[in-house]
Structures are given as structure tokens and as C-alpha cells.
Amino acid sequence: MPRRPPAVIPPVALAVVLACAGQARAGETSCWFENGAVVAPAVIGVMAGDYVIDLSAPRTLLHNTKAEMEGILEPEITTSVQVAGLKAPAVSVKVADLDARGAGFVTPVAGVIGMDVLAGHSVEIDFARCWLRIDRPWRPRRQVVFPVSMIEGLPTVAAGVSDGPRAFYGAFAIDTASRAMTRLSTRDANATGKLNPAARHQAPAKLRALSIGGVLAENVPATLADDLPEGISGTLGTGLWARHRLRLDAEARTLSVAP
């Protein structure tokens, strides 16, 4: 993580971030893959900790427990956010109860870094080594490239799902914080039969098929989502991405997937 003046980040907080980041260079940091979520060291204001990196989150969130420890009682604060060498100077961060999102994690989750911070940047996630890179060169030997559409601030790709007799096609957010291959919006749940809601680290149901870019996956782990903006049919989670490297290119509006 980049250094900042002691008046902004206390030495203890800075030491925590540097220790977590290991030998990370500017523009990248090591991360870890837990509960179906990508987690990386980051700093919101002066609050260093372990933050979920979620490309399907429109806003950055701070756990209310973390906020209260710093004497923050407001429901929203405007402050800086730092992650993987990127510094966003004035982000409107929502303070929220994230106990449900933190379920199943070994260490407490301090918050969620969302697309309000990452928008306009190229974001690469290497799941095999769990490495997060922002605005770094991308030189894969092989890749598949999907066009990306932005809906309500979220990057989405076109995909189709089916439970056998029923199917539908729609825009699916790129989800790097859920175990299921797909989370379907509760608005579209009737189109694919009955699914059971669950925490993001669970995938209690299965769909007959998921199709993206002409590639068909069968017996797809799935669950429901009740927090997706209008126009987004669901998300494509880490059950789909975890064997690959991803790069969301903000300028080209593409998602590149490499082995």
C-alpha cells in the first residue's frame, strides 16, 4: 500500500496494511479467497483492515462495528479509500451492518470496496495466486473477451439461465464476492422455478444450465439476490470465475477471462 503522511494514517494502521500487503508493488496487492469472496487489505479513512472486493457492489460499505470503534456514528461519511495502490480521495461511504456478509469468515470483514471506487479503472483478479491488480499491464497468452454493459454503475455481461422447462436471458453483474455460480434477482425468480435465499457464501440450489458467450455450464450452484438494481437479472459469482484470471477493462468496456 502507498505511504501517506502520519497525520492522515496513524503509524499503527499503516503498519497493518503494509504487513498484509506483503511485497505488493504500487497498483497491486496480494489478496485471499475465502467464503467465495476476494478479500484484500485496504484503508477507508484511517481504518485499515480486510475488505471484500466486490465488482457487483455499487457502493463502498464500512461495517458499523468498525465505524463505531473509531467513534463514527453517522450513517454515511465522505473520506478517502485506498486499495492496491489506488487512492480515491473523496468517497461517500455507507456505514452498514455487514454481519450477514461476514458470516463464515475466519477474520472479521471491515467492509466492502465497490464500483464507486473501482469505476474508471482496469481491475484484474488472479484467483490462483489471489492477486489484485489495478491499472496494471495485461498480457495473457490466451483469453476470451466479453463485452460489458454498465447498468446502474455495475459492469454486466449477457448470460442465460434455465431450470429445464423455463429459461431467460439478461444482464448479469460480475460478482467477486459470492460462492454461487449465479445469484438470481428475486424479481426474476419465477422464471426459473423455486430457489432458496441464502448467505453469499452458500449456494443451496442448482439450476439446469447457465450459458455465457456460447459456453454451457450444467447443474449450476445458485441462490437468490434481493439487492440488485433494476435491469440486472442476477450475478455471476466466483463459482464461475475461480479457475481463471479476470480483467475488467473500464475503458474498453470488456471483461477478459484467461486460464
NORMO-V43740 format. One record per helix or strand. SS is the DSSP state (@ for helix, = for strand). FROM is the first residue (numbers start at 0). TO is the last residue. Records with the same first field share a line. If there is no record, write none. Layout:
SS->FROM-TO ; FROM-TO
//
This chain:
@->10-20 ; 63-68 ; 114-117 ; 185-191 ; 237-240
=->27-33 ; 36-43 ; 46-52 ; 60-62 ; 75-82 ; 85-95 ; 110-112 ; 122-125 ; 130-133 ; 143-146 ; 148-150 ; 153-161 ; 166-173 ; 181-184 ; 204-211 ; 214-224 ; 233-235 ; 244-248 ; 253-257
//
